[in-house]
């Protein structure tokens, strides 16, 4: 029996007939090339899509005890506007549940006063973190300045929102949530994510 030698042109026809492509004849269409690259590319084992760079604002810091990022915004605003700005930033007003977290936030605000995420707008005298009835400020760490919260003492009216006082070494005080005739009620603010 005589053995047949296949000519290179026949192999080429056979390969094309099976749907195979030679690399030199690979498609120039970018989508096809991208699809091939995606199939061939190994999945990144360390890729964390939920990791977010601690960035933005006028100052920022990561709390080593919680891993949370705190971002300081110096532009004075009302508490409701600060809540909305934090939400638009993909964050919330800062929640301070330890002396270490308080120190991190204090380091950001310098000598200014800044809103953080506690208020007693729903129940006078009962401060809660982010308005959550299940998360009262009094249940854990607190850093109220002596005599605070006092709802404005005897003359200033309702003080339903919490600030951290940069000029008082990071103690907390209750202040008005919105602009008052006295000029109070607008402060810098600290977001957390």
Helices and strands as residue ranges (DSSP letters): H 8-17, G 23-25, H 30-40, E 59-62, E 69-77, H 79-88, E 92-93, H 99-109, E 113-119, E 128-129, G 137-139, E 161-165, G 166-168, E 171-175, E 187-192
